[in-house]
Amino acid sequence: MKPLEPGEPRAFGGYRVLAELGRGGMGRVLLGCGDGGRLVAVKVIHPHLLADEGFRKRFRREVEASRRVSGPRTAAVVDADPDAPSPWLASEFVPGPSLQRAVELTGPLPPEAALGLASGLAAALAEVHASGLVHRDLSPANVLLAADGPRVIDYGIARAADGEGVSRLTRTGWLVGVPDFMAPEQAEGGEPTAAADVFSLGSVLYFASTGRGPFAGRSAPQVLYNVVHAEPGLSVLPDELRDVVRRCLAKAPGERPDPAELVGDAGTPVWPDAVRELIEREHAEAGELLTPAERTAHFKSPTRILDPTLARSGEQPRRFAGTAVGLALTVLVFAIVLAVAPWRDQSESSSSATSSEPTQTTAYDGDPVAAVSTSDEETTEPPTTSAEPDDGPFTASVGDCFADENSSGGRSNLHRDDCEPGNFKVRKRADGTSDTRSACAGVDSANWLVSWDATSDRDAMVLCLEYLYRDDVFTGEAGQCAYGNPDASGWHLVDCDRHNFVIERILHGTDDASRCGSDPELRYKLSHRESRPALSVVVCLSFRYGDDGFAAKKNNCVRLADSGHLLTFSSCASANFVVTGYTHDRYDPAFCGRDGSYGWHDTAGWGEYLDYTVCLRRR
């Protein structure tokens, strides 16, 4: 939350404005308080949009459409004034990070939390579709993780699925939605239906479990091509979620399930500790902005209260009763369960602490996405002067390197330093903007994005930074080759040849090697942990054996060269052996009994990763 600047309006409609929650292409999102201490999120439209004569008409339709959506997993519009000099919309507010922010700052969700997320999001889409709407932009930025489960937010681009007139109003010449999470028919410019939201659901669940979208590419056009033509690698997903995501990501809309089919009985998700801390911190920040009278009124209102300690153990919510004083004190330990505010922008920007500038960061190397700081320090931006420090970030040029005095979390404090492991290299500087997504789009090597809002003394600025890992293998990409030691030391990129490793995929934002999956062809999983979870990385590697033996399966027809050192797959007509057995985790000729054996037996420390046995019977 960002304090308001001097001279800014302190009220919209009947709501006292407390702070800024975020801002984006359509306007600002403000935290407001109404009668009885009711907290709301107020979306205020940018003035320049009013130059479009049809804007108010479209906005009015969007407000009407949003009012039709209701349910425990969606947002509720409580007030709006499309005809005000500055049009605005107010929604109920609940504290909680977006899925995008949570994954960037704390890493992918564990399987049990991802399952609860899947059930909750499916229920949300069922609620949206039952109201005759299509969301059209379901993405990690539009999913909030609240104390009692997920909320789907931001119906600003939702349109009535049965409204032809509405459809004509929205043909503005650009694609609506985030490319990484679009459905194929949407990526090709078609009119999205409810089935498109289901495809987006599959992509969001993939992101929640891996830290990146299933169709990541070097550019937006490449991502869109992948969405339409490529099949995602699902082996990285937990077993419990793989089939759900596979069904959602069917290319043909008619082959995707109905959301109601996916609403399971996983119950309230048990979020990881780090996510719960984000929820509780945001709730505390909101409570501290209320006056004593508002705080007392707020907690006296008939609002359901959820004790976060109960959510952790999977118990059911309970009512809280007590004196007004006791209720006021709960602001630091309880999370209010309300409907989530729609329109909380995916371009939220954080304010700086007294010792550092505001930052926005991304957790993976696909199309960059923004996040906010989670520092416990006060978030009031410090006074600035026209003379920036000689070693400060505002002196940065492409190729310069900076050390970061903040070694963890989402906030940076940069000072010029040598280009060495542990520091950041500037890959792009963009002045006059704080939008990291647009400024750093296409900068493939940038994985730490930092932004500053404009002040009276300087323009806004974005730095697209590359973190310098100790080994270049962590900046590689699928298809490149690498080699190192079995103890995970000394890894580096090499020319591809027999008897080295090829990178199958790189997972950013996690150090959990199990996310590579259980495919026996993935012979080594290189895990690297950083103090910032967004910079942790896992490299999934297969070994280049030089023949087909490692991939053999029972009943395969194979041909073994006369030398006995080269086994290849063959048609059964020309084969001289058939495979009768296989072990992928050890070299054990005794396993084959009376049949012949062929395999790999490594004596240089790689045995537990590379050994295998193929049992052969002559045809």
C-alpha positions in Angstrom: 0.0 0.0 0.0 1.3 3.4 -0.9 0.5 6.6 1.1 -1.4 9.3 -0.8 0.5 12.4 -2.1 -0.3 15.8 -0.7 -3.2 17.4 -2.5 -4.7 14.2 -3.7 -8.5 13.7 -3.2 -9.3 12.1 0.1 -12.8 10.9 -0.8 -14.8 9.3 -3.7 -18.5 9.1 -3.3 -19.1 8.3 0.3 -15.8 6.6 0.9 -12.8 8.1 2.7 -9.6 7.2 0.8 -6.9 5.7 2.9 -4.0 4.7 0.5 -3.2 3.6 -3.0 -3.4 -0.2 -3.7 -2.1 -0.1 -7.3 -2.4 1.4 -10.7 -2.6 0.3 -14.3 -3.6 1.1 -17.8 -7.2 2.1 -16.9 -6.7 3.9 -13.6 -5.7 3.7 -10.0 -7.0 1.4 -7.2 -7.5 3.1 -3.9 -8.3 1.6 -0.5 -11.4 3.3 0.9 -13.5 3.1 4.0 -17.3 3.6 4.1 -19.9 3.9 6.7 -19.6 1.3 9.5 -15.9 0.9 8.8 -16.5 -1.1 5.6 -13.3 -1.4 3.6 -13.6 -1.2 -0.2 -11.3 -1.0 -3.2 -12.1 2.1 -5.4 -11.1 2.0 -9.0 -10.7 5.6 -10.4 -10.5 5.9 -14.2 -7.6 7.8 -15.8 -8.8 11.2 -17.1 -7.3 10.6 -20.6 -9.7 7.7 -21.3 -12.6 10.1 -21.1 -11.6 11.7 -24.4 -13.1 8.6 -26.0 -16.7 9.5 -26.5 -17.9 5.9 -26.1 -15.9 5.1 -22.9 -18.6 6.0 -20.4 -21.1 3.9 -22.2 -18.7 0.9 -22.2 -17.8 1.5 -18.5 -21.4 1.7 -17.6 -22.0 -1.7 -19.3 -19.0 -3.2 -17.4 -20.4 -2.0 -14.1 -23.8 -3.6 -14.9 -22.1 -6.8 -16.0 -20.0 -7.0 -12.8 -23.0 -6.6 -10.6 -24.4 -9.8 -12.0 -21.5 -11.9 -10.6 -21.9 -13.1 -7.0 -20.5 -16.0 -5.0 -17.9 -16.9 -2.4 -15.1 -17.2 -4.9 -15.7 -14.0 -6.9 -15.8 -10.3 -6.3 -18.9 -8.1 -5.5 -19.3 -4.6 -6.8 -20.9 -2.5 -4.0 -21.0 1.0 -5.6 -20.1 2.9 -8.7 -20.6 6.3 -10.5 -19.9 6.0 -14.2 -21.2 9.6 -14.7 -19.0 11.3 -12.1 -16.3 13.8 -13.4 -13.8 11.0 -12.6 -15.8 7.7 -13.1 -15.2 5.2 -10.3 -16.2 1.7 -9.1 -16.0 0.4 -5.5 -15.7 -3.3 -4.6 -15.5 -5.2 -1.4 -11.9 -5.5 -0.2 -10.0 -8.5 1.2 -6.3 -8.6 2.1 -4.2 -11.1 0.2 -1.5 -11.2 -2.5 -2.2 -12.1 -6.1 -1.1 -15.5 -7.2 1.4 -13.8 -9.4 3.0 -11.9 -6.5 2.8 -14.9 -4.1 4.7 -17.2 -6.5 7.3 -14.6 -7.4 8.1 -13.9 -3.7 7.6 -17.3 -2.1 7.9 -19.8 -4.9 5.4 -22.2 -6.5 2.6 -23.6 -4.4 3.0 -27.2 -3.0 0.7 -29.8 -4.4 -1.9 -29.7 -1.6 -2.3 -25.9 -1.9 -2.4 -26.1 -5.7 -5.3 -28.7 -5.5 -7.3 -26.4 -3.3 -6.5 -23.5 -5.7 -7.8 -25.6 -8.6 -11.1 -26.4 -6.9 -11.6 -22.8 -5.8 -10.9 -21.3 -9.2 -13.2 -23.8 -10.9 -16.0 -22.8 -8.5 -15.3 -19.1 -9.4 -15.6 -19.7 -13.1 -18.8 -21.6 -12.5 -20.1 -18.5 -10.7 -19.0 -16.2 -13.5 -20.4 -18.4 -16.3 -23.7 -18.8 -14.4 -24.1 -15.1 -14.6 -23.8 -15.2 -18.4 -20.3 -13.8 -18.5 -16.9 -14.8 -19.8 -14.0 -13.5 -17.8 -11.6 -13.3 -20.8 -8.5 -12.5 -18.8 -8.0 -15.2 -16.1 -4.3 -14.9 -15.2 -2.2 -15.1 -12.0 -2.5 -11.3 -11.5 -6.3 -11.7 -11.4 -6.3 -14.4 -8.7 -6.1 -13.3 -5.1 -5.0 -15.7 -2.3 -7.3 -14.9 0.6 -7.2 -16.5 4.1 -10.1 -18.7 3.3 -9.2 -19.5 -0.3 -8.7 -18.0 -3.8 -10.8 -15.2 -5.3 -11.1 -14.4 -9.0 -11.0 -10.7 -9.5 -11.0 -8.0 -12.3 -14.1 -8.2 -14.4 -13.2 -4.9 -16.1 -12.9 -6.7 -19.5 -15.6 -9.3 -18.9 -18.5 -9.0 -21.4 -22.0 -10.5 -21.5 -21.6 -13.7 -23.5 -25.1 -13.3 -25.0 -24.9 -9.5 -25.7 -24.2 -8.8 -29.4 -24.2 -5.1 -28.8 -21.6 -5.4 -26.1 -19.4 -7.4 -28.5 -19.5 -4.6 -31.0 -18.5 -2.1 -28.3 -15.3 -4.0 -27.5 -13.7 -4.3 -30.9 -10.8 -2.0 -30.3 -8.1 -3.5 -32.4 -6.0 -5.3 -29.8 -6.1 -8.7 -28.1 -7.6 -8.6 -24.6 -5.7 -10.7 -22.1 -2.2 -11.9 -21.1 -0.7 -13.9 -24.0 0.7 -16.6 -21.7 -2.8 -17.5 -20.4 -4.9 -17.1 -23.5 -6.8 -19.9 -25.2 -5.9 -20.8 -28.8 -9.1 -19.5 -30.2 -8.5 -16.2 -28.3 -4.9 -16.0 -29.5 -6.1 -16.3 -33.1 -8.5 -13.3 -32.6 -11.7 -15.3 -32.2 -14.5 -14.5 -29.8 -13.7 -16.3 -26.5 -16.4 -18.4 -24.9 -16.6 -20.0 -21.4 -14.3 -22.8 -22.7 -11.6 -20.2 -23.2 -11.7 -19.4 -19.5 -11.2 -23.1 -18.8 -8.1 -23.2 -20.9 -6.8 -20.1 -19.0 -7.5 -22.0 -15.8 -5.2 -24.8 -16.9 -2.4 -22.3 -17.6 -2.9 -20.6 -14.3 -2.7 -23.9 -12.4 0.5 -24.8 -14.4 2.0 -21.4 -13.3 1.0 -22.0 -9.7 2.9 -25.3 -9.6 6.0 -24.4 -11.6 6.4 -20.6 -11.5 6.0 -20.1 -15.3 3.3 -20.5 -17.9 3.1 -23.7 -20.0 3.7 -21.8 -23.3 6.6 -19.5 -22.3 8.6 -18.1 -25.2 11.1 -15.4 -26.0 8.5 -12.9 -27.2 4.7 -12.4 -27.2 4.4 -13.6 -30.8 6.3 -16.8 -29.9 4.1 -17.3 -26.8 0.9 -16.9 -29.0 2.3 -19.4 -31.5 3.0 -21.9 -28.7 -0.5 -21.5 -27.3 -2.0 -22.4 -30.7 0.4 -25.1 -31.8 2.7 -26.5 -29.0 1.9 -29.2 -26.4 3.0 -28.3 -22.9 5.3 -30.5 -20.9 3.2 -31.8 -18.1 5.7 -34.1 -16.4 6.8 -31.2 -14.1 3.4 -31.1 -12.5 2.4 -33.0 -9.4 0.6 -36.2 -10.1 -2.6 -35.0 -8.4 -2.9 -32.0 -10.8 -1.6 -33.4 -14.1 -4.8 -34.8 -15.4 -6.9 -31.7 -14.5 -4.4 -29.4 -16.4 -4.2 -31.8 -19.3 -8.0 -31.7 -19.8 -8.1 -27.9 -19.4 -5.4 -27.3 -22.0 -7.1 -29.3 -24.8 -6.7 -27.3 -28.0 -10.3 -27.9 -29.1 -12.8 -26.0 -26.9 -15.3 -28.8 -27.0 -12.8 -31.2 -25.4 -12.4 -29.1 -22.3 -14.3 -29.9 -19.1 -17.1 -27.7 -17.7 -15.8 -25.8 -14.5 -18.4 -27.6 -12.4 -16.8 -30.9 -13.2 -13.5 -29.7 -11.6 -14.9 -28.4 -8.3 -13.6 -31.1 -6.0 -13.7 -31.6 -2.2 -10.2 -30.3 -1.5 -11.7 -27.8 1.0 -10.1 -24.6 2.1 -6.5 -24.5 0.7 -3.7 -24.6 3.3 -1.4 -21.9 2.1 2.3 -22.1 2.8 3.5 -20.1 5.8 5.1 -17.4 3.6 1.8 -16.8 1.8 -0.1 -16.6 5.1 2.4 -14.0 6.3 1.7 -11.8 3.2 -2.1 -12.1 3.9 -1.7 -11.1 7.6 0.7 -8.3 6.8 -1.7 -6.7 4.3 -4.5 -7.0 6.7 -2.5 -5.3 9.4 -1.5 -2.5 7.1 -5.2 -1.8 6.2 -6.2 -1.9 9.9 -3.6 0.6 10.9 -5.1 3.1 8.5 -8.5 3.1 10.2 -9.4 5.5 12.9 -10.2 4.0 16.3 -13.9 4.6 15.7 -13.8 3.0 12.2 -11.8 0.0 13.5 -14.4 -0.6 16.3 -17.3 -0.2 13.9 -15.6 -2.5 11.4 -15.2 -5.4 13.8 -18.7 -4.9 15.2 -20.2 -5.4 11.8 -21.6 -8.8 10.9 -18.4 -9.9 9.1 -17.2 -13.5 9.3 -13.8 -13.6 11.0 -11.3 -16.3 10.2 -8.4 -17.1 12.6 -5.4 -17.8 10.4 -4.1 -20.4 12.8 -7.3 -22.5 12.2 -6.8 -22.2 8.4 -3.4 -23.7 8.8 -4.7 -26.8 10.5 -7.6 -27.2 8.1 -10.3 -26.5 10.8 -13.5 -24.7 10.0 -13.9 -20.9 10.5 -15.7 -19.8 13.7 -17.3 -16.6 14.9 -15.3 -14.4 17.1 -17.0 -12.6 20.0 -15.5 -10.1 22.4 -15.5 -6.5 23.6 -14.8 -3.6 21.2 -11.3 -3.2 22.6 -10.6 -6.9 22.2 -11.9 -6.8 18.6 -9.7 -3.9 17.8 -6.6 -5.7 19.0 -7.3 -8.6 16.6 -6.2 -6.4 13.6 -2.7 -7.8 13.7 -3.7 -11.5 13.9 -7.0 -12.0 12.1 -7.8 -11.9 8.4 -11.2 -10.5 7.3 -13.0 -12.7 4.9 -14.8 -10.5 2.4 -15.2 -10.7 -1.3 -12.1 -9.7 -3.1 -11.8 -6.3 -4.8 -11.9 -6.6 -8.6 -9.6 -4.4 -10.7 -6.6 -4.7 -8.4 -4.2 -4.0 -11.2 -1.5 -6.5 -12.2 0.8 -3.4 -12.4 0.8 -2.8 -8.7 3.8 -0.7 -7.7 5.5 -0.7 -4.3 6.6 2.2 -2.3 10.2 2.5 -1.0 11.3 2.1 2.5 13.4 4.8 4.2 16.6 3.0 3.1 15.7 2.0 -0.5 13.8 2.7 -3.7 10.6 0.9 -4.7 11.0 -2.2 -6.7 9.1 -4.6 -9.0 10.5 -8.0 -9.7 9.7 -11.1 -11.8 10.3 -14.7 -10.9 10.9 -16.2 -14.3 12.4 -15.4 -17.7 9.3 -15.4 -19.8 7.3 -12.2 -20.4 8.1 -10.1 -17.3 5.4 -9.6 -14.7 5.3 -7.1 -11.9 5.3 -7.7 -8.1 5.4 -5.6 -5.0 7.8 -5.4 -2.1 7.2 -7.3 1.0 9.6 -5.4 3.3 8.5 -4.9 6.9 9.9 -1.4 6.8 7.8 1.7 6.6 6.6 2.1 3.0 6.8 5.9 2.8 9.0 7.1 -0.1 11.9 9.1 1.2 12.6 12.7 0.1 14.8 12.8 -3.0 17.2 15.4 -4.3 18.3 16.3 -7.8 21.8 15.0 -7.0 21.7 11.2 -7.1 24.6 9.3 -5.5 27.4 8.6 -8.0 27.1 4.8 -7.4 23.3 4.8 -7.4 20.9 3.2 -9.8 19.9 6.5 -11.5 23.5 6.6 -13.0 23.0 3.2 -14.6 23.8 2.3 -18.2 23.4 -0.9 -20.1 26.2 -3.3 -19.1 26.8 -1.7 -15.7 26.7 -4.0 -12.6 25.2 -3.4 -9.2 25.3 -5.1 -5.8 22.1 -5.2 -3.9 22.4 -4.5 -0.2 19.0 -6.2 0.4 19.8 -9.9 -0.1 16.2 -11.2 0.2 12.6 -10.3 -0.4 11.2 -8.2 -3.2 12.9 -4.8 -2.5 16.2 -3.7 -3.9 18.9 -1.2 -2.7 21.4 -1.0 -5.6 24.9 0.3 -5.5 27.5 0.1 -8.4 29.9 -2.8 -8.1 31.9 -5.3 -10.2 30.2 -7.7 -12.6 30.7 -10.8 -10.5 28.5 -13.7 -9.2 25.8 -12.4 -6.8 25.4 -9.0 -8.5 23.1 -7.7 -11.2 23.9 -6.6 -14.7 21.8 -3.9 -16.4 20.3 -5.3 -19.7 18.0 -2.3 -20.4 17.2 1.1 -18.9 13.8 2.7 -19.6 13.1 6.3 -18.5 9.7 7.9 -18.1 7.9 4.7 -17.1 7.4 2.4 -14.0 5.7 -0.3 -16.1 8.2 -3.2 -15.8 6.1 -5.6 -18.0 6.2 -3.3 -21.0 9.7 -1.9 -20.5 11.4 -5.3 -20.1 9.3 -7.3 -22.6 11.7 -9.2 -24.9 14.7 -8.7 -22.7 15.3 -12.5 -22.5 18.1 -12.4 -19.8 16.3 -10.1 -17.4 15.0 -11.9 -14.3 15.0 -9.1 -11.7 13.0 -6.0 -12.7 13.2 -2.8 -10.7 11.0 0.3 -11.1 10.7 3.8 -9.5 7.7 6.0 -9.7 8.1 9.6 -10.8 8.6 12.3 -8.1 8.8 16.1 -8.3 12.6 15.8 -8.8 13.0 12.9 -11.3 11.2 10.9 -13.9 10.0 7.3 -13.4 12.5 4.6 -14.4 12.8 0.9 -14.9 15.9 -1.2 -14.9 15.8 -4.7 -16.5 18.5 -6.6 -14.6 20.1 -10.0 -15.1 21.2 -11.8 -11.9 24.8 -13.2 -12.3 24.7 -16.8 -11.1 28.0 -18.6 -10.1 27.6 -21.0 -13.1 26.4 -20.1 -16.6 24.2 -23.3 -16.7 21.6 -21.4 -14.7 21.2 -18.9 -17.6 21.0 -21.6 -20.3 17.9 -22.7 -22.1 16.3 -25.9 -23.3 18.4 -27.7 -25.9 21.8 -26.4 -24.7 24.3 -28.8 -23.2 26.1 -28.8 -19.9 28.5 -30.8 -17.7 29.7 -30.7 -14.1 30.3 -32.9 -11.1 27.9 -35.3 -9.4 28.0 -33.2 -6.2 26.4 -30.3 -8.1 29.7 -28.3 -8.3 31.5 -26.9 -11.4 28.5 -26.9 -13.8 28.9 -25.0 -17.0 27.6 -24.9 -20.6 29.5 -27.0 -23.2 29.2 -27.9 -26.8 26.7 -30.7 -27.3 28.4 -34.1 -27.8 28.0 -37.6 -26.6 28.4 -38.3 -22.9 27.4 -34.9 -21.7 24.0 -33.5 -20.5 21.3 -31.7 -22.4 19.0 -29.2 -20.7 15.4 -30.4 -21.0 13.8 -27.4 -19.1 14.7 -24.8 -16.5 12.3 -24.1 -13.6 12.6 -20.6 -12.2 11.4 -19.5 -8.8 12.0 -22.9 -7.0 14.7 -25.1 -5.7 12.5 -28.1 -5.5 14.1 -30.6 -7.9 11.1 -33.0 -7.7 9.3 -30.5 -9.9 11.3 -31.9 -12.8 9.0 -34.9 -12.6 9.8 -38.6 -12.5 10.6 -39.3 -16.2 13.5 -41.8 -16.1 15.1 -40.0 -19.0 15.8 -37.0 -16.7 19.0 -38.4 -15.4 20.1 -35.4 -13.3 18.4 -32.5 -11.6 20.5 -29.5 -10.6 19.0 -27.5 -7.9 20.2 -24.0 -6.8 18.8 -22.0 -3.9 19.1 -18.2 -3.6 18.0 -16.1 -0.6 15.4 -14.6 -2.9 13.0 -17.4 -3.9 12.4 -15.7 -7.2 16.0 -16.3 -8.2 16.2 -19.9 -7.2 16.4 -22.3 -10.1 16.3 -26.0 -11.0 17.8 -27.4 -14.2 16.3 -30.7 -15.5 18.9 -32.6 -17.5 19.0 -35.8 -19.6 22.3 -37.6 -20.5 23.5 -38.1 -24.1 24.4 -41.7 -24.1 25.1 -42.1 -27.8 22.8 -45.0 -28.5 19.2 -46.1 -27.8 19.8 -48.4 -24.9 18.8 -46.0 -22.2 15.3 -45.5 -23.7 14.6 -49.2 -24.3 11.3 -50.7 -23.1 10.1 -54.3 -22.8 9.2 -55.9 -26.1 11.2 -53.3 -28.2 12.9 -54.8 -31.2 16.6 -53.7 -31.3 19.7 -54.3 -33.2 23.0 -54.8 -31.4 26.1 -54.2 -33.5 28.6 -57.0 -33.8 31.0 -55.1 -31.5 28.4 -55.3 -28.8 28.8 -51.6 -28.0 26.0 -50.0 -30.0 22.3 -50.8 -29.4 19.7 -49.1 -31.7 16.0 -49.5 -32.2 15.1 -51.4 -35.3 12.1 -52.9 -37.2 11.4 -56.3 -36.0 12.1 -57.7 -39.4 15.8 -56.6 -39.2 16.3 -56.8 -35.4 18.5 -59.4 -33.9 17.3 -59.0 -30.3 14.1 -58.3 -28.4 14.1 -56.4 -25.0 12.8 -58.7 -22.2 13.4 -56.4 -19.2 14.9 -53.0 -18.2 16.1 -51.2 -15.1 16.5 -47.5 -15.3 18.3 -46.9 -11.9 21.1 -49.5 -11.7 23.4 -51.8 -13.7 22.5 -55.3 -12.6 23.2 -58.2 -15.1 21.8 -60.7 -12.6 18.4 -59.0 -13.1 18.3 -60.5 -16.6 18.6 -64.1 -15.5 19.4 -66.3 -18.5 18.9 -63.5 -20.9 21.8 -61.4 -22.1 22.4 -58.0 -20.6 23.5 -54.6 -22.0 23.8 -51.4 -20.1 25.8 -48.5 -18.6 28.0 -48.9 -15.6 29.7 -45.7 -14.5 32.6 -45.8 -12.0 33.3 -42.1 -11.9 30.7 -41.1 -9.3 27.7 -41.0 -11.8 26.5 -44.5 -11.2 23.4 -43.7 -9.2 22.3 -41.3 -11.9 23.4 -42.9 -15.2 23.4 -46.7 -14.7 20.8 -48.8 -16.4 20.3 -52.4 -17.6 18.6 -53.8 -20.7 17.8 -57.5 -20.9 18.1 -59.0 -24.4 16.9 -62.2 -25.9 18.1 -63.2 -29.4 15.4 -63.4 -32.1 
